[in-house]
Amino acid sequence: MKNNERIANLALAGLTLAPLVVNVNPNINVILTASLTVYVGCYRSVKPTPPSVSTACIDALYFCFCSFPV
């Protein structure tokens, strides 16, 4: 699993440095950079075990009422 993350990080670094060496279409560069950034971020956020603390129903309801502007 760490191998996939390493490959994605290397691809992201290569994509960042590619415009310094070759002519890269800016639209493709933006789409690929954004996609790889989201992939790496999602890959890092996945934990091997689920979180032990979850939001109770009353907490979620309280948040709805407290988040409205006064």
C-alpha positions in Angstrom: 0.0 0.0 0.0 2.8 2.4 0.7 4.2 1.7 -2.8 1.1 3.3 -4.4 1.5 6.4 -2.2 5.1 6.6 -3.2 4.3 6.3 -6.9 1.6 9.0 -6.6 4.0 11.3 -4.8 6.7 10.8 -7.4 4.1 11.4 -10.2 3.0 14.6 -8.5 6.6 15.8 -8.1 7.3 15.0 -11.7 4.2 16.7 -12.9 5.1 19.8 -10.8 8.6 20.0 -12.4 7.7 18.9 -15.9 6.8 22.5 -17.2 10.4 23.5 -16.4 11.7 21.0 -18.9 9.0 20.4 -21.6 6.0 22.2 -22.9 3.0 21.0 -21.0 -0.6 22.0 -21.8 -1.8 24.1 -18.8 -5.3 22.6 -18.7 -4.0 19.0 -18.5 -1.4 20.1 -16.0 -4.1 21.6 -13.7 -6.4 18.6 -14.0 -3.7 16.0 -13.4 -2.2 18.0 -10.5 -5.6 18.4 -8.8 -6.5 14.8 -9.3 -3.2 13.5 -7.9 -3.4 15.8 -5.0 -6.8 14.6 -4.1 -5.7 11.0 -4.5 -2.7 11.4 -2.2 -4.8 13.3 0.4 -7.5 10.6 0.4 -4.9 7.8 0.5 -3.2 9.4 3.6 -6.5 10.0 5.4 -7.6 6.4 5.3 -6.7 4.8 8.7 -6.4 1.0 9.2 -9.0 1.1 12.0 -12.2 3.1 12.1 -12.4 6.1 14.5 -13.5 5.1 18.0 -15.5 8.3 18.7 -18.6 9.1 16.6 -21.0 12.0 16.7 -24.2 11.2 18.7 -27.5 12.2 17.2 -28.1 14.9 19.8 -24.7 16.4 19.1 -25.5 16.6 15.4 -28.8 18.3 16.2 -27.2 20.7 18.6 -24.6 21.6 15.9 -27.4 22.5 13.4 -29.0 25.0 15.8 -25.7 26.5 17.0 -24.3 27.0 13.5 -27.1 29.4 12.3 -26.0 33.0 12.4 -27.8 35.1 15.1 
